[in-house]
Amino acid sequence: MPHSHSCIHPKAPVTLQTEGWAASAEHSTAQHDTTTAADMKLVALLIALTVAVGIDAAAVTPAPCPDGFVDFTTDPSTPVCLMFAMYGKGTWEYQRAMCQAFGADLAILEGNLYEQVVEYINDQYLDMADESFWIGGCYAAQEGHFVWVDGTDMLMGTPPWYITEPSGGRAQNYVALYSPDFYFHDLNNDKQLYAICEF
């Protein structure tokens, strides 16, 4: 059952700017009515060029993840996009706000995704092997109980927790994927780390 705790804050609602859309649509309709023969020739030319260079419009699909995110999807019905945010180090709370600014949140690394991420970091050895990353786990109300940023309980035990973790009592309330072992460690919020964001 999800818990409500001080480290769990829902994402800020995203609102879309809709003012002017109706006017834009009306303008577009007016433009459509004044389509010239030159416009039609240009469209025909573009279609001919597309056919000539062999571009299959049906085969062109949008990328599953936004720019800057790595695709970790194993099931197409549930895409998983992660960003290894190495723009600068910061506290857990700072890095969470940064992830949310991208429309994401700190990553929930459960099951196979945890293993995939560790493998990815090891494959990027020179860039990431010595670095640690905040992830979306934080301390709940009672000792030794941690939850993900979506309020679900984190599984305890090794792996993914390091054998002596969590170890910080009430002082270490935030979870990181910590170098060099890349197991979960509980740390103080003031620790300066990179982050893994999940879109």
C-alpha positions, 0 to 999 in steps of 0.5 A, spaced: 500 500 500 502 506 498 505 511 503 505 518 504 511 521 506 515 528 506 520 525 501 514 523 496 511 529 492 507 528 486 510 531 480 507 538 478 501 538 473 503 540 466 499 545 463 499 546 455 498 553 453 492 553 448 490 560 447 490 562 440 490 555 438 483 556 435 485 562 431 491 558 429 486 553 426 482 558 423 488 561 419 490 555 417 483 553 414 484 560 410 491 558 408 488 552 405 483 555 401 488 559 398 492 553 396 495 555 389 497 551 383 505 552 385 503 549 392 501 543 389 507 542 384 511 543 390 507 537 394 508 533 388 515 534 387 516 532 394 513 526 393 517 524 387 523 526 391 521 521 397 519 516 392 526 517 388 530 516 394 526 510 397 524 513 403 518 509 406 514 513 410 511 508 414 517 505 416 519 512 419 517 512 426 518 517 432 524 515 437 521 512 443 525 516 448 526 524 448 532 527 446 538 525 452 534 519 454 536 512 453 531 507 451 531 501 456 524 498 453 523 491 453 516 491 453 513 495 447 507 496 451 511 500 457 517 504 454 522 505 459 527 511 458 532 513 462 537 519 462 544 519 466 544 526 468 551 528 468 550 536 467 552 537 475 552 534 481 547 535 487 543 533 493 537 528 492 532 533 492 536 538 487 536 532 482 529 530 483 527 537 481 532 537 475 529 531 473 522 533 474 524 540 470 525 535 464 518 532 465 521 526 468 522 523 476 528 520 479 528 513 476 525 507 479 530 501 478 526 494 480 527 487 477 531 487 470 531 494 470 536 495 475 541 489 472 540 493 465 542 499 468 548 496 472 550 493 465 549 499 461 554 503 466 559 498 466 559 498 458 560 506 459 566 504 463 571 510 462 565 515 463 561 512 469 564 507 473 567 512 478 560 515 479 554 514 483 547 516 482 541 518 486 535 514 484 528 515 486 528 511 493 527 515 500 526 513 507 519 512 510 516 513 516 519 507 520 526 505 521 529 500 515 523 502 510 524 505 504 519 507 498 520 509 491 518 516 489 511 513 486 509 511 493 510 503 492 515 499 497 522 498 495 524 491 496 530 490 501 535 485 501 541 484 496 541 485 491 540 490 489 542 493 496 549 493 498 550 487 504 550 492 510 545 497 507 541 501 509 545 503 514 544 510 516 538 510 521 534 516 520 540 520 518 541 517 511 534 518 508 535 517 500 537 512 496 543 512 491 546 507 486 553 507 489 560 506 486 564 502 485 559 496 487 553 499 484 548 497 489 543 501 493 546 505 499 542 510 503 545 516 504 545 523 507 541 528 502 547 533 502 551 528 498 553 531 491 551 526 486 549 525 479 542 522 478 538 517 473 532 520 471 526 516 468 521 519 463 
